[in-house]
Amino acid sequence: MALFSDVCRSVRTLLGQCQRSTAAAAWTRCQSSRKSSQTAPEPEPAISNNEAINKTFVNRNPRNLEEMALAVKDRGWATVWPSKQYYQRLVFRRTQHHITAEVYSSDSIDPVLSCSTKEWALKRELGSTRSVAACRAVGEVLAQRCREAGITRIVYREVPWKFRSESNQTFWTAMKEGDVMLSEQRQKFI
């Protein structure tokens, strides 16, 4: 038994020496390769024709200056009602039979967007085309159309005694809940 334990001890010692010698050899190889290796030279930056900057810049988004409140607004006359100082204006009308809401641009007499209870898709869902529920439906549909068209701010001015009515208040609330702000930023003068 003692002989067996001596042999095991000798084998362990021999294996330890072999492992130490291979580790030392690997260490010296690593050190020698470090000395001989050099950093790679940095490549020269290549200039491509695709990255050249054009001298003339054309803004393809005509509403960009409106969003930044830098576009020029027509001030109009001081005595004119409603004021002409807007980018987009919201007009809400109630007639004897229908409700209509339209968005006008400052430079156009034709509406940019409109929604009315005259439209068959809206008319068939409503019980009455003139009720407060119809005002809410017109506000919700117009707010959705405004968002789809990229219009997020509109000027909405109404005569105070008309604005106090329940139908106008309901329409106004539906537009606000549809994430359309019913006021514009103050114009910035640079």
N, C-alpha and C positions, 0 to 999 in steps of 0.2 A: 504494500500500500504506500509506503514511504517512497518507493521507487517511482510509482505512478504520479505522485504529487510533485516530485522533482522534475519529471519529464514535462508535466503540464506547465510548471513554472518556467522552464527553459523555453518552451514553445511560446509562451506569452511574451517573454522578454525578447525573443527573436522577432516576433510579429511587431512589437512596439518599435524595435530598431528599424525594421523595414518601413513602417509607416512614417517614422520620423525622417528617414532618408528620402522617401518619395516626396514628402511635404517640403523638405528643404530644397530639393531639386526643382520642384514647381515654383517655389518662391524665387529662386535665383533666375529661372526662366522669365518669370513675370517682371522682375526688376530689370533684366537685360532688355526685354521688349519695351519697357517704359522708356528706357534711355534712348532707344533707337527710334521710337515713334515720334512723330511731329504732328502739330495741329494742321488740319487741312486748310488750304488757302480759301479765303472767303470769295465767293463768286461775285463778279461785277454785276451790278443791277442792269438789267436789259430794259430799254425803253421801247414800249410798243406803240404803234400808231393808233391803237384803240384807246389809249390813255391820253391822247392829245386833247387839249381843251379848246373848244371852238370859241372864236372871238365874239361871235354874235350869239346871244342867248334869246330864245323865243319861249315865252311862258305859254304852255299849252293849256293851262287851267285858267280860264278867264275869271273864275270866282275866287282865286287864290288871294288877291288883294282885298276882296270883301271879307274873307275869313280873318285876315290880319287887321281889318279895320283901317286900311290904308287907301282904299279906292275913293275916288272923288264922288261925293253925293251932290245931286242937284238941290240947291237950297230953295229955289223957287221964291215966291213972294211971301212976305211975312203974314199977310192977311188971308192967305189961301187955306181953306179947310178941305180935306186933310192935308197935312204938311207934305211937301214933295221930298223931304230929306230922309230917304230910306234906300235900302238895296232891294228888299222884297217886302211887299205889303200884303196883309191878309184882309179880305173883304168878306163879311158875313151878312147875308141878306135873307130875310123871311118875307115871303109873299103870301097871298091868301091860300095857296095850295102846296107850295114847296119851300124847301130850305136849300140855300146854295152858299158854298164857301169857295173862294177863289184866291189864288196867290198871284200877284202881279209883280213883275220886275220893274225897276225904276225907269228903264228905257223902252218899255213896251206897253201898248194899250190892250193887247190881248193877254189873257191869263196864261201863266206858265203851268199851273196846276189847278184843277178844280174838282169839286165833289158836290153832288147834288142828290136830292131825293128823287129827281127825275130819272136817274139811272136805274135801269131795271134790276140790276143785281142788288142794289140797296133798297129799292122800293118793295120788292117782294118779301124782304125780311122784316119790314116794318108794318105795324098795324095802322099807323097814321103817318103821313108824310110831312106833318107840320107840328108834331108834339115835341115835348122836351126830350123824349127818348130818341127821336129822329135827330135832334140837335147833337146829342151825345154820339150817335152813330156816325154822323157826318164828320164830327171832330176826330173820332178815332180813325176813320178811313183816310181823312186828309192828312193826319199826322203820320200815318204809315206811308202814304205816298210822298210826303215831304222827306222823310228819312231815306226812302229809296232813291229819291232824286238828289240827295246830299244837301238838302236845305235844313239847317238846324236852328236858324234864327230868323224870325219874321217880325215885322212891326205890326202890331194890332192896336189900332186906336178906334174907339167907338165913342159916340156921344154919350155923356154920363147917364142920362135918363134911359137910354136904350141898354146900356151896359148893365144896369141894375136888374134887368129882367132875368127870370130863372132860366130861360132858354139860352141867353147869352152866357150866363155864368156856367151852365152845364157844358156848352161848347168850349168855352175857355178852359175849363178843368180837363176836358177830354184831350185837348191839344197839349196841355202841360203834362198830363200823364203819359202822353205819347212821345215824350222826350223832345219836344219842339219848344224852344224858348221864344216867348212872344215879346221880345225886345231885342234890340241890336246893341252891339258894343258902341261905346262912344268913339267917334272918328278920331284917329291919331293924325296929327299934322307934323310932318317931318320937315 
